[in-house]
Amino acid sequence: VGLAKCCFCCYCCLWMGAQVRQVIAKRLLESKLTAPSLYVSADVTLDKLTEMRSSMAAQGTKVSVNDFIVRAVALALRDVPEANSFWDKKQEQAVRQPGVDVCVAVATEGGLITPIVKAADSKGLLQISAEVKDLAARARANKLKPEEFMGGSFSISNLGMYGLSEFSAIINPPQSAILAVGGMQKRVVMSQHGGLANNSYMTVTLSADHRVYDGELATRFLDAFTGYMENPLKMMF
């Protein structure tokens, strides 16, 4: 009986995985065929954020760079509400999303899934960190409820941990934008005192539906996001 139950559970997981991949394929094809995409990239300095993470770790609090990214995206969407919109096919116009619900791409055996941190702009860094860990763990175990991964107003895809310097991601419809995050890199820059200094940075690329975003809106969103990431103390309040 135990073996039969185990085999049945494995079959269900495989079936669910196949279903997820079919949905992913359909939605990504729809995105490429229907959404005229705009791509805008920015380099984000991470020196202050790295110092803050080290300080928090020394006090026993571990927070990932990705947690800061989710928080910064949420605050940027709050500050630039036009960026938190989608293209309504029936009305043929951009419509504001009712809330700031940030999706975080998670790789599972069944394919990529995007759990949602709902009302992310109202949640602090530590709450976001705990929620993302819980959602990611349950996503990999196929234990998410449909409402926990269907919907959302904006997506983040972070492949920095795989050594990629930068990339562009496909928009997750019906959303209008996704932020692709590359890994941390080092470069030599001119310091304020005229000497040379090492600088930590990452490259992010915004893929956006040009019907919702234009270059000016994309720039304002990325400026707001970069402002939080480069001054992480602002994210603590």
C-alpha positions as CSV (number, residue, x, y, z in Angstrom):
1,V,0.0,0.0,0.0
2,G,2.8,2.4,0.9
3,L,4.6,1.7,-2.4
4,A,1.4,2.2,-4.4
5,K,0.7,5.5,-2.6
6,C,4.3,6.6,-3.3
7,C,3.9,5.7,-7.0
8,F,0.6,7.6,-7.2
9,C,2.1,10.7,-5.6
10,C,5.1,10.6,-8.0
11,Y,2.6,10.2,-11.0
12,C,0.7,13.3,-9.7
13,C,3.8,15.3,-9.4
14,L,4.9,14.4,-12.9
15,W,1.4,15.2,-14.3
16,M,1.4,18.6,-12.5
17,G,4.9,19.3,-13.8
18,A,3.8,18.6,-17.3
19,Q,0.7,20.8,-16.9
20,V,2.9,23.7,-15.5
21,R,5.2,23.4,-18.5
22,Q,2.3,23.5,-20.9
23,V,0.9,26.7,-19.3
24,I,4.4,28.2,-19.3
25,A,4.9,27.5,-23.0
26,K,1.5,28.9,-23.9
27,R,1.9,32.1,-21.9
28,L,5.5,32.8,-23.1
29,L,4.5,32.3,-26.7
30,E,1.5,34.6,-26.2
31,S,3.9,37.2,-24.7
32,K,6.4,37.1,-27.6
33,L,3.6,37.3,-30.2
34,T,1.4,40.0,-28.7
35,A,3.6,42.2,-26.5
36,P,5.9,44.7,-28.3
37,S,8.8,44.6,-25.9
38,L,11.1,47.4,-24.7
39,Y,14.4,46.6,-23.1
40,V,16.2,49.0,-20.7
41,S,19.3,48.1,-18.6
42,A,21.0,49.8,-15.7
43,D,24.1,49.1,-13.5
44,V,23.4,49.2,-9.8
45,T,26.2,49.8,-7.3
46,L,26.0,47.4,-4.4
47,D,28.7,48.6,-2.0
48,K,26.4,50.0,0.7
49,L,24.0,47.1,0.4
50,T,26.9,44.6,0.9
51,E,28.0,46.5,4.0
52,M,24.5,46.5,5.4
53,R,24.1,42.8,4.8
54,S,27.4,42.1,6.6
55,S,26.3,44.3,9.5
56,M,23.0,42.5,9.8
57,A,24.7,39.1,9.5
58,A,27.0,40.0,12.4
59,Q,23.9,40.6,14.5
60,G,22.4,37.2,13.5
61,T,20.1,38.4,10.8
62,K,20.6,36.9,7.3
63,V,19.0,38.6,4.4
64,S,19.7,37.8,0.7
65,V,20.4,40.3,-2.1
66,N,17.2,39.0,-3.7
67,D,15.2,40.0,-0.6
68,F,16.5,43.6,-1.0
69,I,15.6,43.4,-4.7
70,V,12.0,42.4,-4.0
71,R,11.7,45.2,-1.5
72,A,13.2,47.8,-3.8
73,V,11.0,46.7,-6.7
74,A,7.9,47.0,-4.5
75,L,8.8,50.5,-3.3
76,A,9.7,51.6,-6.9
77,L,6.3,50.4,-8.1
78,R,4.7,52.3,-5.2
79,D,6.6,55.5,-6.1
80,V,6.0,55.1,-9.9
81,P,2.4,53.7,-10.0
82,E,2.2,54.0,-13.7
83,A,4.7,51.2,-13.9
84,N,2.4,49.0,-11.9
85,S,-0.1,48.6,-14.8
86,F,-1.2,46.1,-17.5
87,W,-2.5,46.3,-21.0
88,D,-6.3,45.8,-21.0
89,K,-7.2,44.2,-24.4
90,K,-10.9,45.1,-24.2
91,Q,-10.4,48.7,-23.3
92,E,-7.2,48.9,-25.4
93,Q,-5.4,51.0,-22.8
94,A,-3.1,50.7,-19.8
95,V,-4.9,50.0,-16.5
96,R,-3.4,50.3,-13.0
97,Q,-3.0,47.2,-11.0
98,P,-5.1,47.2,-7.7
99,G,-2.0,46.3,-5.6
100,V,1.7,45.8,-5.7
101,D,2.0,42.0,-5.9
102,V,5.6,41.0,-6.8
103,C,6.3,37.6,-8.4
104,V,9.6,35.9,-7.8
105,A,10.7,33.3,-10.4
106,V,11.6,29.9,-8.8
107,A,13.0,26.9,-10.7
108,T,11.3,23.6,-9.9
109,E,11.5,20.1,-11.4
110,G,8.2,20.9,-13.2
111,G,9.4,24.2,-14.7
112,L,9.6,27.8,-13.7
113,I,6.9,29.1,-11.4
114,T,6.4,32.6,-10.0
115,P,5.1,32.7,-6.4
116,I,3.6,36.0,-5.4
117,V,4.6,38.3,-2.5
118,K,1.2,40.1,-2.2
119,A,1.1,43.7,-1.1
120,A,4.9,43.7,-1.1
121,D,5.1,47.5,-0.7
122,S,3.5,47.2,2.7
123,K,5.9,44.5,4.0
124,G,9.2,45.1,5.6
125,L,12.5,43.5,4.5
126,L,12.5,40.7,7.1
127,Q,8.8,39.8,6.4
128,I,9.6,39.7,2.7
129,S,12.6,37.5,3.3
130,A,10.6,35.0,5.4
131,E,7.8,34.9,2.9
132,V,10.0,34.4,-0.1
133,K,11.8,31.5,1.6
134,D,8.4,29.9,2.5
135,L,7.0,30.3,-1.0
136,A,10.1,29.0,-2.7
137,A,10.2,25.9,-0.5
138,R,6.6,25.1,-1.1
139,A,6.9,25.8,-4.8
140,R,9.7,23.2,-5.1
141,A,7.5,20.8,-3.2
142,N,4.5,21.4,-5.4
143,K,2.5,22.6,-2.4
144,L,1.5,26.1,-3.6
145,K,-2.2,27.0,-3.9
146,P,-3.2,28.4,-7.3
147,E,-3.8,31.9,-5.9
148,E,-0.2,31.9,-4.6
149,F,1.3,31.8,-8.1
150,M,-1.4,32.9,-10.5
151,G,-1.7,36.7,-11.0
152,G,0.7,39.3,-9.7
153,S,1.5,42.7,-11.1
154,F,5.3,42.5,-11.8
155,S,7.9,39.7,-12.0
156,I,11.6,39.3,-11.0
157,S,13.9,36.7,-12.5
158,N,17.3,36.5,-10.7
159,L,20.0,34.3,-12.4
160,G,22.9,36.0,-10.7
161,M,23.6,32.9,-8.6
162,Y,24.4,31.0,-11.8
163,G,27.2,33.4,-12.8
164,L,25.4,35.3,-15.5
165,S,26.4,38.9,-15.8
166,E,23.2,40.0,-17.5
167,F,20.3,38.7,-19.5
168,S,16.8,39.7,-20.6
169,A,13.6,37.9,-19.6
170,I,10.3,37.3,-21.3
171,I,7.3,39.2,-19.9
172,N,4.9,37.1,-17.9
173,P,1.4,38.0,-19.3
174,P,-0.9,39.6,-18.4
175,Q,1.8,41.6,-16.5
176,S,3.6,44.3,-18.4
177,A,7.1,44.0,-17.1
178,I,9.8,41.7,-15.7
179,L,13.2,42.6,-14.2
180,A,16.1,40.3,-15.1
181,V,18.9,40.4,-12.5
182,G,22.5,39.5,-13.2
183,G,25.2,38.5,-10.7
184,M,27.4,40.7,-8.6
185,Q,30.6,41.9,-10.4
186,K,33.6,44.0,-9.6
187,R,35.1,46.9,-11.5
188,V,37.7,49.5,-10.9
189,V,36.4,53.1,-10.7
190,M,37.7,56.5,-9.8
191,S,37.2,57.3,-6.2
192,Q,36.0,60.7,-4.8
193,H,39.6,61.4,-3.8
194,G,41.0,60.9,-7.3
195,G,42.4,57.4,-6.7
196,L,41.3,54.0,-7.9
197,A,38.8,51.8,-6.0
198,N,37.0,48.5,-6.4
199,N,33.3,48.8,-6.9
200,S,30.6,46.1,-6.6
201,Y,27.7,46.2,-9.0
202,M,25.1,44.2,-10.9
203,T,23.3,44.8,-14.1
204,V,19.5,44.6,-14.3
205,T,17.4,44.6,-17.5
206,L,13.8,45.6,-17.6
207,S,11.7,43.9,-20.3
208,A,8.4,45.9,-20.6
209,D,5.3,46.0,-22.8
210,H,5.8,49.1,-25.0
211,R,2.0,49.7,-24.9
212,V,2.3,50.4,-21.2
213,Y,5.9,51.6,-20.8
214,D,7.7,54.1,-22.9
215,G,11.4,54.9,-22.4
216,E,10.7,57.7,-19.9
217,L,8.5,55.5,-17.7
218,A,11.0,52.7,-17.8
219,T,13.8,55.1,-16.9
220,R,11.8,56.5,-13.9
221,F,11.1,53.0,-12.6
222,L,14.7,52.0,-12.9
223,D,15.9,55.2,-11.3
224,A,13.6,54.6,-8.3
225,F,14.7,51.0,-8.0
226,T,18.4,51.9,-8.3
227,G,17.9,54.7,-5.7
228,Y,16.7,52.1,-3.1
229,M,19.3,49.5,-3.9
230,E,22.2,52.0,-3.7
231,N,20.8,53.5,-0.5
232,P,19.5,50.4,1.3
233,L,18.8,52.3,4.6
234,K,15.8,53.8,2.8
235,M,14.3,50.3,2.6
236,M,14.3,49.8,6.3
237,F,11.6,52.3,6.9
